[in-house]
Amino acid sequence: GAEHVQVHGSRSADCGGWVYETVLGTLLGEPTIYDRSESAGHRWVPEGDVADLPLHPSFRSAWGDDDRVLRDFVVSSGSAAR
C-alpha cells in the first residue's frame, strides 16, 4: 500500500477524457505486488531495458521526455534494478 512508498512528486498527462498520472517515489520496504486486470504483470527491470517494453503510450511519452526527469529520478534514487 501507499504506506510503503515515499512520494517525491508526480506528473500528469491529459489523455483526452482521462488523466494518466506518473508518481515518483522510493520504496520503504519490500512490496507485495498483485497483478490486476489493468496489467500484464509486474517485475523489476534495468533502466536501460524500459524503452524496449510494450509500455502504455502515455508512460512511454513520460519516460522519453527531453528533460529526462523520470529516468534521472530512477537512476539517482537507486530504484533501478541492477
PDB file with SEQRES, HELIX, SHEET and CRYST1 records, atoms N, CA, C and O in Angstrom:
SEQRES   1 A   82  GLY ALA GLU HIS VAL GLN VAL HIS GLY SER ARG SER ALA          
SEQRES   2 A   82  ASP CYS GLY GLY TRP VAL TYR GLU THR VAL LEU GLY THR          
SEQRES   3 A   82  LEU LEU GLY GLU PRO THR ILE TYR ASP ARG SER GLU SER          
SEQRES   4 A   82  ALA GLY HIS ARG TRP VAL PRO GLU GLY ASP VAL ALA ASP          
SEQRES   5 A   82  LEU PRO LEU HIS PRO SER PHE ARG SER ALA TRP GLY ASP          
SEQRES   6 A   82  ASP ASP ARG VAL LEU ARG ASP PHE VAL VAL SER SER GLY          
SEQRES   7 A   82  SER ALA ALA ARG                                              
HELIX    1 AA1 ALA A    2  HIS A    4  5                                   3    
HELIX    2 AA2 GLU A   47  ASP A   52  5                                   6    
HELIX    3 AA3 PRO A   57  TRP A   63  1                                   7    
HELIX    4 AA4 VAL A   69  SER A   77  1                                   9    
SHEET    1 AA1 2 VAL A   5  ASP A  14  0                                        
SHEET    2 AA1 2 VAL A  19  LEU A  27 -1                                        
CRYST1    1.000    1.000    1.000  90.00  90.00  90.00 P 1           1          
ATOM      1  N   GLY A   1       0.793  -1.182   0.000  1.00  0.00           N  
ATOM      2  CA  GLY A   1       0.000   0.000   0.000  1.00  0.00           C  
ATOM      3  C   GLY A   1       0.846   1.261   0.000  1.00  0.00           C  
ATOM      4  O   GLY A   1       2.076   1.211  -0.002  1.00  0.00           O  
ATOM      5  N   ALA A   2       0.174   2.363   0.003  1.00  0.00           N  
ATOM      6  CA  ALA A   2       0.825   3.675  -0.063  1.00  0.00           C  
ATOM      7  C   ALA A   2       1.751   3.928   1.123  1.00  0.00           C  
ATOM      8  O   ALA A   2       2.678   4.731   1.015  1.00  0.00           O  
ATOM      9  N   GLU A   3       1.518   3.264   2.241  1.00  0.00           N  
ATOM     10  CA  GLU A   3       2.371   3.485   3.411  1.00  0.00           C  
ATOM     11  C   GLU A   3       3.791   2.958   3.194  1.00  0.00           C  
ATOM     12  O   GLU A   3       4.683   3.246   3.992  1.00  0.00           O  
ATOM     13  N   HIS A   4       4.011   2.193   2.127  1.00  0.00           N  
ATOM     14  CA  HIS A   4       5.326   1.635   1.829  1.00  0.00           C  
ATOM     15  C   HIS A   4       6.097   2.443   0.788  1.00  0.00           C  
ATOM     16  O   HIS A   4       7.152   2.015   0.320  1.00  0.00           O  
ATOM     17  N   VAL A   5       5.565   3.619   0.424  1.00  0.00           N  
ATOM     18  CA  VAL A   5       6.196   4.446  -0.610  1.00  0.00           C  
ATOM     19  C   VAL A   5       6.380   5.867  -0.100  1.00  0.00           C  
ATOM     20  O   VAL A   5       5.453   6.461   0.451  1.00  0.00           O  
ATOM     21  N   GLN A   6       7.585   6.413  -0.286  1.00  0.00           N  
ATOM     22  CA  GLN A   6       7.818   7.829  -0.016  1.00  0.00           C  
ATOM     23  C   GLN A   6       7.677   8.544  -1.353  1.00  0.00           C  
ATOM     24  O   GLN A   6       8.513   8.379  -2.241  1.00  0.00           O  
ATOM     25  N   VAL A   7       6.622   9.338  -1.494  1.00  0.00           N  
ATOM     26  CA  VAL A   7       6.338  10.034  -2.745  1.00  0.00           C  
ATOM     27  C   VAL A   7       7.184  11.297  -2.831  1.00  0.00           C  
ATOM     28  O   VAL A   7       7.251  12.079  -1.883  1.00  0.00           O  
ATOM     29  N   HIS A   8       7.834  11.487  -3.990  1.00  0.00           N  
ATOM     30  CA  HIS A   8       8.685  12.653  -4.219  1.00  0.00           C  
ATOM     31  C   HIS A   8       8.050  13.650  -5.175  1.00  0.00           C  
ATOM     32  O   HIS A   8       8.458  14.811  -5.222  1.00  0.00           O  
ATOM     33  N   GLY A   9       7.077  13.217  -5.921  1.00  0.00           N  
ATOM     34  CA  GLY A   9       6.410  14.100  -6.874  1.00  0.00           C  
ATOM     35  C   GLY A   9       5.603  13.291  -7.861  1.00  0.00           C  
ATOM     36  O   GLY A   9       5.618  12.060  -7.834  1.00  0.00           O  
ATOM     37  N   SER A  10       4.899  13.986  -8.731  1.00  0.00           N  
ATOM     38  CA  SER A  10       4.121  13.300  -9.751  1.00  0.00           C  
ATOM     39  C   SER A  10       3.998  14.183 -10.979  1.00  0.00           C  
ATOM     40  O   SER A  10       4.226  15.392 -10.926  1.00  0.00           O  
ATOM     41  N   ARG A  11       3.636  13.556 -12.074  1.00  0.00           N  
ATOM     42  CA  ARG A  11       3.412  14.257 -13.336  1.00  0.00           C  
ATOM     43  C   ARG A  11       2.118  13.732 -13.919  1.00  0.00           C  
ATOM     44  O   ARG A  11       1.830  12.539 -13.820  1.00  0.00           O  
ATOM     45  N   SER A  12       1.335  14.609 -14.524  1.00  0.00           N  
ATOM     46  CA  SER A  12       0.060  14.215 -15.119  1.00  0.00           C  
ATOM     47  C   SER A  12       0.088  14.453 -16.619  1.00  0.00           C  
ATOM     48  O   SER A  12       0.685  15.416 -17.100  1.00  0.00           O  
ATOM     49  N   ALA A  13      -0.569  13.555 -17.352  1.00  0.00           N  
ATOM     50  CA  ALA A  13      -0.709  13.698 -18.802  1.00  0.00           C  
ATOM     51  C   ALA A  13      -2.188  13.583 -19.140  1.00  0.00           C  
ATOM     52  O   ALA A  13      -2.835  12.602 -18.773  1.00  0.00           O  
ATOM     53  N   ASP A  14      -2.725  14.575 -19.835  1.00  0.00           N  
ATOM     54  CA  ASP A  14      -4.122  14.546 -20.264  1.00  0.00           C  
ATOM     55  C   ASP A  14      -4.221  13.627 -21.467  1.00  0.00           C  
ATOM     56  O   ASP A  14      -3.583  13.863 -22.494  1.00  0.00           O  
ATOM     57  N   CYS A  15      -5.014  12.590 -21.338  1.00  0.00           N  
ATOM     58  CA  CYS A  15      -5.127  11.585 -22.395  1.00  0.00           C  
ATOM     59  C   CYS A  15      -6.477  11.658 -23.098  1.00  0.00           C  
ATOM     60  O   CYS A  15      -6.965  10.647 -23.602  1.00  0.00           O  
ATOM     61  N   GLY A  16      -7.085  12.841 -23.138  1.00  0.00           N  
ATOM     62  CA  GLY A  16      -8.348  13.013 -23.835  1.00  0.00           C  
ATOM     63  C   GLY A  16      -9.503  12.319 -23.135  1.00  0.00           C  
ATOM     64  O   GLY A  16      -9.979  11.285 -23.605  1.00  0.00           O  
ATOM     65  N   GLY A  17      -9.953  12.861 -22.037  1.00  0.00           N  
ATOM     66  CA  GLY A  17     -11.061  12.269 -21.298  1.00  0.00           C  
ATOM     67  C   GLY A  17     -10.656  11.608 -19.997  1.00  0.00           C  
ATOM     68  O   GLY A  17     -11.513  11.337 -19.156  1.00  0.00           O  
ATOM     69  N   TRP A  18      -9.402  11.348 -19.811  1.00  0.00           N  
ATOM     70  CA  TRP A  18      -8.898  10.810 -18.554  1.00  0.00           C  
ATOM     71  C   TRP A  18      -7.460  11.285 -18.383  1.00  0.00           C  
ATOM     72  O   TRP A  18      -6.820  11.717 -19.342  1.00  0.00           O  
ATOM     73  N   VAL A  19      -6.967  11.201 -17.172  1.00  0.00           N  
ATOM     74  CA  VAL A  19      -5.615  11.680 -16.864  1.00  0.00           C  
ATOM     75  C   VAL A  19      -4.755  10.498 -16.439  1.00  0.00           C  
ATOM     76  O   VAL A  19      -5.169   9.687 -15.611  1.00  0.00           O  
ATOM     77  N   TYR A  20      -3.558  10.404 -17.007  1.00  0.00           N  
ATOM     78  CA  TYR A  20      -2.587   9.381 -16.643  1.00  0.00           C  
ATOM     79  C   TYR A  20      -1.572  10.050 -15.732  1.00  0.00           C  
ATOM     80  O   TYR A  20      -0.922  11.015 -16.134  1.00  0.00           O  
ATOM     81  N   GLU A  21      -1.428   9.552 -14.513  1.00  0.00           N  
ATOM     82  CA  GLU A  21      -0.510  10.166 -13.554  1.00  0.00           C  
ATOM     83  C   GLU A  21       0.648   9.227 -13.264  1.00  0.00           C  
ATOM     84  O   GLU A  21       0.447   8.060 -12.928  1.00  0.00           O  
ATOM     85  N   THR A  22       1.860   9.745 -13.396  1.00  0.00           N  
ATOM     86  CA  THR A  22       3.068   9.014 -13.054  1.00  0.00           C  
ATOM     87  C   THR A  22       3.560   9.555 -11.720  1.00  0.00           C  
ATOM     88  O   THR A  22       3.825  10.751 -11.596  1.00  0.00           O  
ATOM     89  N   VAL A  23       3.683   8.686 -10.723  1.00  0.00           N  
ATOM     90  CA  VAL A  23       4.113   9.088  -9.387  1.00  0.00           C  
ATOM     91  C   VAL A  23       5.574   8.683  -9.220  1.00  0.00           C  
ATOM     92  O   VAL A  23       5.952   7.548  -9.507  1.00  0.00           O  
ATOM     93  N   LEU A  24       6.388   9.626  -8.751  1.00  0.00           N  
ATOM     94  CA  LEU A  24       7.798   9.364  -8.491  1.00  0.00           C  
ATOM     95  C   LEU A  24       7.975   9.092  -7.006  1.00  0.00           C  
ATOM     96  O   LEU A  24       7.607   9.923  -6.175  1.00  0.00           O  
ATOM     97  N   GLY A  25       8.532   7.944  -6.667  1.00  0.00           N  
ATOM     98  CA  GLY A  25       8.695   7.616  -5.264  1.00  0.00           C  
ATOM     99  C   GLY A  25       9.742   6.542  -5.057  1.00  0.00           C  
ATOM    100  O   GLY A  25      10.224   5.928  -6.009  1.00  0.00           O  
ATOM    101  N   THR A  26      10.084   6.325  -3.805  1.00  0.00           N  
ATOM    102  CA  THR A  26      11.001   5.250  -3.451  1.00  0.00           C  
ATOM    103  C   THR A  26      10.305   4.331  -2.463  1.00  0.00           C  
ATOM    104  O   THR A  26       9.501   4.765  -1.638  1.00  0.00           O  
ATOM    105  N   LEU A  27      10.634   3.049  -2.567  1.00  0.00           N  
ATOM    106  CA  LEU A  27      10.049   2.056  -1.673  1.00  0.00           C  
ATOM    107  C   LEU A  27      10.692   2.139  -0.298  1.00  0.00           C  
ATOM    108  O   LEU A  27      11.903   2.333  -0.182  1.00  0.00           O  
ATOM    109  N   LEU A  28       9.884   1.994   0.739  1.00  0.00           N  
ATOM    110  CA  LEU A  28      10.380   1.994   2.113  1.00  0.00           C  
ATOM    111  C   LEU A  28      10.554   0.574   2.632  1.00  0.00           C  
ATOM    112  O   LEU A  28      11.023   0.374   3.752  1.00  0.00           O  
ATOM    113  N   GLY A  29      10.187  -0.394   1.838  1.00  0.00           N  
ATOM    114  CA  GLY A  29      10.308  -1.799   2.200  1.00  0.00           C  
ATOM    115  C   GLY A  29       9.957  -2.651   0.997  1.00  0.00           C  
ATOM    116  O   GLY A  29       9.666  -2.122  -0.076  1.00  0.00           O  
ATOM    117  N   GLU A  30       9.981  -3.956   1.164  1.00  0.00           N  
ATOM    118  CA  GLU A  30       9.647  -4.878   0.091  1.00  0.00           C  
ATOM    119  C   GLU A  30       8.138  -4.877  -0.124  1.00  0.00           C  
ATOM    120  O   GLU A  30       7.388  -5.167   0.808  1.00  0.00           O  
ATOM    121  N   PRO A  31       7.678  -4.558  -1.327  1.00  0.00           N  
ATOM    122  CA  PRO A  31       6.236  -4.509  -1.567  1.00  0.00           C  
ATOM    123  C   PRO A  31       5.654  -5.887  -1.881  1.00  0.00           C  
ATOM    124  O   PRO A  31       6.361  -6.785  -2.340  1.00  0.00           O  
ATOM    125  N   THR A  32       4.382  -6.032  -1.631  1.00  0.00           N  
ATOM    126  CA  THR A  32       3.627  -7.173  -2.120  1.00  0.00           C  
ATOM    127  C   THR A  32       2.876  -6.665  -3.338  1.00  0.00           C  
ATOM    128  O   THR A  32       2.063  -5.747  -3.231  1.00  0.00           O  
ATOM    129  N   ILE A  33       3.143  -7.253  -4.487  1.00  0.00           N  
ATOM    130  CA  ILE A  33       2.551  -6.775  -5.732  1.00  0.00           C  
ATOM    131  C   ILE A  33       1.551  -7.801  -6.241  1.00  0.00           C  
ATOM    132  O   ILE A  33       1.857  -8.988  -6.353  1.00  0.00           O  
ATOM    133  N   TYR A  34       0.357  -7.325  -6.544  1.00  0.00           N  
ATOM    134  CA  TYR A  34      -0.698  -8.174  -7.070  1.00  0.00           C  
ATOM    135  C   TYR A  34      -1.002  -7.762  -8.501  1.00  0.00           C  
ATOM    136  O   TYR A  34      -1.234  -6.582  -8.768  1.00  0.00           O  
ATOM    137  N   ASP A  35      -1.003  -8.714  -9.423  1.00  0.00           N  
ATOM    138  CA  ASP A  35      -1.390  -8.405 -10.791  1.00  0.00           C  
ATOM    139  C   ASP A  35      -2.884  -8.142 -10.833  1.00  0.00           C  
ATOM    140  O   ASP A  35      -3.665  -8.847 -10.194  1.00  0.00           O  
ATOM    141  N   ARG A  36      -3.269  -7.145 -11.574  1.00  0.00           N  
ATOM    142  CA  ARG A  36      -4.666  -6.756 -11.731  1.00  0.00           C  
ATOM    143  C   ARG A  36      -5.024  -6.837 -13.213  1.00  0.00           C  
ATOM    144  O   ARG A  36      -4.158  -7.041 -14.063  1.00  0.00           O  
ATOM    145  N   SER A  37      -6.301  -6.675 -13.505  1.00  0.00           N  
ATOM    146  CA  SER A  37      -6.749  -6.746 -14.894  1.00  0.00           C  
ATOM    147  C   SER A  37      -6.163  -5.629 -15.748  1.00  0.00           C  
ATOM    148  O   SER A  37      -6.144  -5.741 -16.974  1.00  0.00           O  
ATOM    149  N   GLU A  38      -5.680  -4.548 -15.121  1.00  0.00           N  
ATOM    150  CA  GLU A  38      -5.092  -3.429 -15.861  1.00  0.00           C  
ATOM    151  C   GLU A  38      -3.674  -3.723 -16.324  1.00  0.00           C  
ATOM    152  O   GLU A  38      -3.097  -2.926 -17.064  1.00  0.00           O  
ATOM    153  N   SER A  39      -3.105  -4.831 -15.914  1.00  0.00           N  
ATOM    154  CA  SER A  39      -1.689  -5.076 -16.145  1.00  0.00           C  
ATOM    155  C   SER A  39      -1.450  -6.467 -16.709  1.00  0.00           C  
ATOM    156  O   SER A  39      -2.213  -7.401 -16.461  1.00  0.00           O  
ATOM    157  N   ALA A  40      -0.370  -6.581 -17.474  1.00  0.00           N  
ATOM    158  CA  ALA A  40       0.073  -7.882 -17.966  1.00  0.00           C  
ATOM    159  C   ALA A  40       1.107  -8.480 -17.013  1.00  0.00           C  
ATOM    160  O   ALA A  40       1.699  -9.516 -17.315  1.00  0.00           O  
ATOM    161  N   GLY A  41       1.329  -7.831 -15.859  1.00  0.00           N  
ATOM    162  CA  GLY A  41       2.279  -8.329 -14.878  1.00  0.00           C  
ATOM    163  C   GLY A  41       3.179  -7.226 -14.353  1.00  0.00           C  
ATOM    164  O   GLY A  41       3.194  -6.111 -14.873  1.00  0.00           O  
ATOM    165  N   HIS A  42       3.930  -7.561 -13.310  1.00  0.00           N  
ATOM    166  CA  HIS A  42       4.845  -6.610 -12.680  1.00  0.00           C  
ATOM    167  C   HIS A  42       6.196  -7.281 -12.507  1.00  0.00           C  
ATOM    168  O   HIS A  42       6.277  -8.464 -12.175  1.00  0.00           O  
ATOM    169  N   ARG A  43       7.253  -6.520 -12.735  1.00  0.00           N  
ATOM    170  CA  ARG A  43       8.607  -7.021 -12.489  1.00  0.00           C  
ATOM    171  C   ARG A  43       9.572  -5.853 -12.510  1.00  0.00           C  
ATOM    172  O   ARG A  43       9.297  -4.825 -13.128  1.00  0.00           O  
ATOM    173  N   TRP A  44      10.707  -6.008 -11.834  1.00  0.00           N  
ATOM    174  CA  TRP A  44      11.767  -5.008 -11.864  1.00  0.00           C  
ATOM    175  C   TRP A  44      12.612  -5.274 -13.093  1.00  0.00           C  
ATOM    176  O   TRP A  44      12.916  -6.426 -13.405  1.00  0.00           O  
ATOM    177  N   VAL A  45      12.994  -4.212 -13.797  1.00  0.00           N  
ATOM    178  CA  VAL A  45      13.858  -4.339 -14.972  1.00  0.00           C  
ATOM    179  C   VAL A  45      14.934  -3.256 -14.909  1.00  0.00           C  
ATOM    180  O   VAL A  45      14.719  -2.207 -14.302  1.00  0.00           O  
ATOM    181  N   PRO A  46      16.090  -3.502 -15.530  1.00  0.00           N  
ATOM    182  CA  PRO A  46      17.110  -2.451 -15.582  1.00  0.00           C  
ATOM    183  C   PRO A  46      16.591  -1.234 -16.346  1.00  0.00           C  
ATOM    184  O   PRO A  46      15.827  -1.375 -17.301  1.00  0.00           O  
ATOM    185  N   GLU A  47      17.001  -0.056 -15.928  1.00  0.00           N  
ATOM    186  CA  GLU A  47      16.541   1.192 -16.542  1.00  0.00           C  
ATOM    187  C   GLU A  47      16.743   1.172 -18.052  1.00  0.00           C  
ATOM    188  O   GLU A  47      15.883   1.651 -18.791  1.00  0.00           O  
ATOM    189  N   GLY A  48      17.851   0.634 -18.520  1.00  0.00           N  
ATOM    190  CA  GLY A  48      18.139   0.607 -19.947  1.00  0.00           C  
ATOM    191  C   GLY A  48      17.215  -0.272 -20.762  1.00  0.00           C  
ATOM    192  O   GLY A  48      17.175  -0.155 -21.986  1.00  0.00           O  
ATOM    193  N   ASP A  49      16.462  -1.160 -20.100  1.00  0.00           N  
ATOM    194  CA  ASP A  49      15.548  -2.067 -20.805  1.00  0.00           C  
ATOM    195  C   ASP A  49      14.122  -1.529 -20.902  1.00  0.00           C  
ATOM    196  O   ASP A  49      13.301  -2.091 -21.626  1.00  0.00           O  
ATOM    197  N   VAL A  50      13.820  -0.459 -20.188  1.00  0.00           N  
ATOM    198  CA  VAL A  50      12.442   0.035 -20.115  1.00  0.00           C  
ATOM    199  C   VAL A  50      11.890   0.402 -21.486  1.00  0.00           C  
ATOM    200  O   VAL A  50      10.758   0.041 -21.807  1.00  0.00           O  
ATOM    201  N   ALA A  51      12.663   1.110 -22.297  1.00  0.00           N  
ATOM    202  CA  ALA A  51      12.169   1.568 -23.602  1.00  0.00           C  
ATOM    203  C   ALA A  51      11.832   0.416 -24.542  1.00  0.00           C  
ATOM    204  O   ALA A  51      11.082   0.610 -25.499  1.00  0.00           O  
ATOM    205  N   ASP A  52      12.368  -0.778 -24.295  1.00  0.00           N  
ATOM    206  CA  ASP A  52      12.086  -1.937 -25.147  1.00  0.00           C  
ATOM    207  C   ASP A  52      10.821  -2.681 -24.735  1.00  0.00           C  
ATOM    208  O   ASP A  52      10.414  -3.622 -25.417  1.00  0.00           O  
ATOM    209  N   LEU A  53      10.196  -2.280 -23.641  1.00  0.00           N  
ATOM    210  CA  LEU A  53       8.981  -2.940 -23.161  1.00  0.00           C  
ATOM    211  C   LEU A  53       7.744  -2.378 -23.864  1.00  0.00           C  
ATOM    212  O   LEU A  53       7.776  -1.252 -24.359  1.00  0.00           O  
ATOM    213  N   PRO A  54       6.651  -3.156 -23.911  1.00  0.00           N  
ATOM    214  CA  PRO A  54       5.402  -2.663 -24.513  1.00  0.00           C  
ATOM    215  C   PRO A  54       4.671  -1.744 -23.531  1.00  0.00           C  
ATOM    216  O   PRO A  54       3.689  -2.148 -22.907  1.00  0.00           O  
ATOM    217  N   LEU A  55       5.150  -0.523 -23.402  1.00  0.00           N  
ATOM    218  CA  LEU A  55       4.640   0.420 -22.410  1.00  0.00           C  
ATOM    219  C   LEU A  55       3.339   1.073 -22.861  1.00  0.00           C  
ATOM    220  O   LEU A  55       3.067   1.193 -24.056  1.00  0.00           O  
ATOM    221  N   HIS A  56       2.540   1.492 -21.880  1.00  0.00           N  
ATOM    222  CA  HIS A  56       1.367   2.319 -22.166  1.00  0.00           C  
ATOM    223  C   HIS A  56       1.876   3.572 -22.882  1.00  0.00           C  
ATOM    224  O   HIS A  56       2.894   4.127 -22.470  1.00  0.00           O  
ATOM    225  N   PRO A  57       1.197   4.039 -23.949  1.00  0.00           N  
ATOM    226  CA  PRO A  57       1.688   5.191 -24.709  1.00  0.00           C  
ATOM    227  C   PRO A  57       1.989   6.428 -23.857  1.00  0.00           C  
ATOM    228  O   PRO A  57       2.985   7.107 -24.106  1.00  0.00           O  
ATOM    229  N   SER A  58       1.163   6.735 -22.867  1.00  0.00           N  
ATOM    230  CA  SER A  58       1.416   7.915 -22.032  1.00  0.00           C  
ATOM    231  C   SER A  58       2.626   7.713 -21.134  1.00  0.00           C  
ATOM    232  O   SER A  58       3.386   8.654 -20.903  1.00  0.00           O  
ATOM    233  N   PHE A  59       2.819   6.497 -20.625  1.00  0.00           N  
ATOM    234  CA  PHE A  59       4.012   6.234 -19.824  1.00  0.00           C  
ATOM    235  C   PHE A  59       5.247   6.302 -20.712  1.00  0.00           C  
ATOM    236  O   PHE A  59       6.275   6.843 -20.306  1.00  0.00           O  
ATOM    237  N   ARG A  60       5.152   5.753 -21.930  1.00  0.00           N  
ATOM    238  CA  ARG A  60       6.286   5.823 -22.867  1.00  0.00           C  
ATOM    239  C   ARG A  60       6.657   7.276 -23.142  1.00  0.00           C  
ATOM    240  O   ARG A  60       7.837   7.623 -23.193  1.00  0.00           O  
ATOM    241  N   SER A  61       5.650   8.117 -23.317  1.00  0.00           N  
ATOM    242  CA  SER A  61       5.895   9.536 -23.557  1.00  0.00           C  
ATOM    243  C   SER A  61       6.586  10.180 -22.354  1.00  0.00           C  
ATOM    244  O   SER A  61       7.538  10.942 -22.521  1.00  0.00           O  
ATOM    245  N   ALA A  62       6.112   9.877 -21.144  1.00  0.00           N  
ATOM    246  CA  ALA A  62       6.724  10.425 -19.927  1.00  0.00           C  
ATOM    247  C   ALA A  62       8.159   9.930 -19.785  1.00  0.00           C  
ATOM    248  O   ALA A  62       9.042  10.690 -19.389  1.00  0.00           O  
ATOM    249  N   TRP A  63       8.394   8.661 -20.107  1.00  0.00           N  
ATOM    250  CA  TRP A  63       9.728   8.083 -19.989  1.00  0.00           C  
ATOM    251  C   TRP A  63      10.687   8.740 -20.975  1.00  0.00           C  
ATOM    252  O   TRP A  63      11.871   8.888 -20.672  1.00  0.00           O  
ATOM    253  N   GLY A  64      10.198   9.135 -22.148  1.00  0.00           N  
ATOM    254  CA  GLY A  64      11.056   9.691 -23.172  1.00  0.00           C  
ATOM    255  C   GLY A  64      11.135  11.206 -23.189  1.00  0.00           C  
ATOM    256  O   GLY A  64      11.729  11.775 -24.105  1.00  0.00           O  
ATOM    257  N   ASP A  65      10.551  11.879 -22.197  1.00  0.00           N  
ATOM    258  CA  ASP A  65      10.593  13.343 -22.165  1.00  0.00           C  
ATOM    259  C   ASP A  65      12.026  13.850 -22.277  1.00  0.00           C  
ATOM    260  O   ASP A  65      12.954  13.276 -21.707  1.00  0.00           O  
ATOM    261  N   ASP A  66      12.182  14.935 -23.022  1.00  0.00           N  
ATOM    262  CA  ASP A  66      13.513  15.509 -23.225  1.00  0.00           C  
ATOM    263  C   ASP A  66      14.208  15.883 -21.922  1.00  0.00           C  
ATOM    264  O   ASP A  66      15.435  15.825 -21.833  1.00  0.00           O  
ATOM    265  N   ASP A  67      13.427  16.269 -20.903  1.00  0.00           N  
ATOM    266  CA  ASP A  67      14.064  16.692 -19.651  1.00  0.00           C  
ATOM    267  C   ASP A  67      14.536  15.516 -18.803  1.00  0.00           C  
ATOM    268  O   ASP A  67      15.200  15.713 -17.786  1.00  0.00           O  
ATOM    269  N   ARG A  68      14.204  14.315 -19.205  1.00  0.00           N  
ATOM    270  CA  ARG A  68      14.670  13.083 -18.559  1.00  0.00           C  
ATOM    271  C   ARG A  68      14.357  13.021 -17.066  1.00  0.00           C  
ATOM    272  O   ARG A  68      15.022  12.292 -16.330  1.00  0.00           O  
ATOM    273  N   VAL A  69      13.371  13.764 -16.614  1.00  0.00           N  
ATOM    274  CA  VAL A  69      13.062  13.812 -15.183  1.00  0.00           C  
ATOM    275  C   VAL A  69      12.819  12.420 -14.623  1.00  0.00           C  
ATOM    276  O   VAL A  69      13.393  12.057 -13.596  1.00  0.00           O  
ATOM    277  N   LEU A  70      11.985  11.645 -15.277  1.00  0.00           N  
ATOM    278  CA  LEU A  70      11.641  10.329 -14.751  1.00  0.00           C  
ATOM    279  C   LEU A  70      12.844   9.397 -14.753  1.00  0.00           C  
ATOM    280  O   LEU A  70      13.120   8.755 -13.740  1.00  0.00           O  
ATOM    281  N   ARG A  71      13.561   9.308 -15.858  1.00  0.00           N  
ATOM    282  CA  ARG A  71      14.730   8.419 -15.914  1.00  0.00           C  
ATOM    283  C   ARG A  71      15.812   8.856 -14.944  1.00  0.00           C  
ATOM    284  O   ARG A  71      16.403   8.020 -14.261  1.00  0.00           O  
ATOM    285  N   ASP A  72      16.079  10.145 -14.873  1.00  0.00           N  
ATOM    286  CA  ASP A  72      17.100  10.638 -13.952  1.00  0.00           C  
ATOM    287  C   ASP A  72      16.724  10.348 -12.504  1.00  0.00           C  
ATOM    288  O   ASP A  72      17.588  10.014 -11.693  1.00  0.00           O  
ATOM    289  N   PHE A  73      15.433  10.474 -12.173  1.00  0.00           N  
ATOM    290  CA  PHE A  73      14.980  10.169 -10.819  1.00  0.00           C  
ATOM    291  C   PHE A  73      15.239   8.705 -10.491  1.00  0.00           C  
ATOM    292  O   PHE A  73      15.773   8.391  -9.427  1.00  0.00           O  
ATOM    293  N   VAL A  74      14.865   7.812 -11.394  1.00  0.00           N  
ATOM    294  CA  VAL A  74      15.028   6.379 -11.145  1.00  0.00           C  
ATOM    295  C   VAL A  74      16.494   6.041 -10.935  1.00  0.00           C  
ATOM    296  O   VAL A  74      16.831   5.324  -9.994  1.00  0.00           O  
ATOM    297  N   VAL A  75      17.359   6.538 -11.784  1.00  0.00           N  
ATOM    298  CA  VAL A  75      18.782   6.226 -11.684  1.00  0.00           C  
ATOM    299  C   VAL A  75      19.394   6.837 -10.428  1.00  0.00           C  
ATOM    300  O   VAL A  75      20.143   6.162  -9.722  1.00  0.00           O  
ATOM    301  N   SER A  76      19.089   8.102 -10.135  1.00  0.00           N  
ATOM    302  CA  SER A  76      19.707   8.769  -8.990  1.00  0.00           C  
ATOM    303  C   SER A  76      19.195   8.252  -7.655  1.00  0.00           C  
ATOM    304  O   SER A  76      19.904   8.326  -6.652  1.00  0.00           O  
ATOM    305  N   SER A  77      17.966   7.727  -7.628  1.00  0.00           N  
ATOM    306  CA  SER A  77      17.410   7.241  -6.367  1.00  0.00           C  
ATOM    307  C   SER A  77      17.884   5.839  -6.032  1.00  0.00           C  
ATOM    308  O   SER A  77      17.680   5.357  -4.917  1.00  0.00           O  
ATOM    309  N   GLY A  78      18.517   5.183  -6.996  1.00  0.00           N  
ATOM    310  CA  GLY A  78      18.934   3.807  -6.768  1.00  0.00           C  
ATOM    311  C   GLY A  78      17.788   2.836  -6.904  1.00  0.00           C  
ATOM    312  O   GLY A  78      17.915   1.675  -6.516  1.00  0.00           O  
ATOM    313  N   SER A  79      16.654   3.289  -7.455  1.00  0.00           N  
ATOM    314  CA  SER A  79      15.487   2.430  -7.603  1.00  0.00           C  
ATOM    315  C   SER A  79      15.585   1.516  -8.808  1.00  0.00           C  
ATOM    316  O   SER A  79      14.819   0.558  -8.915  1.00  0.00           O  
ATOM    317  N   ALA A  80      16.503   1.786  -9.713  1.00  0.00           N  
ATOM    318  CA  ALA A  80      16.627   0.957 -10.913  1.00  0.00           C  
ATOM    319  C   ALA A  80      17.153  -0.416 -10.530  1.00  0.00           C  
ATOM    320  O   ALA A  80      17.994  -0.550  -9.641  1.00  0.00           O  
ATOM    321  N   ALA A  81      16.646  -1.434 -11.212  1.00  0.00           N  
ATOM    322  CA  ALA A  81      17.121  -2.797 -10.970  1.00  0.00           C  
ATOM    323  C   ALA A  81      18.571  -2.908 -11.414  1.00  0.00           C  
ATOM    324  O   ALA A  81      18.994  -2.253 -12.367  1.00  0.00           O  
ATOM    325  N   ARG A  82      19.308  -3.723 -10.730  1.00  0.00           N  
ATOM    326  CA  ARG A  82      20.718  -3.888 -11.085  1.00  0.00           C  
ATOM    327  C   ARG A  82      20.931  -5.243 -11.706  1.00  0.00           C  
ATOM    328  O   ARG A  82      22.055  -5.582 -12.078  1.00  0.00           O  
TER     329      ARG A  82                                                      
END                                                                             
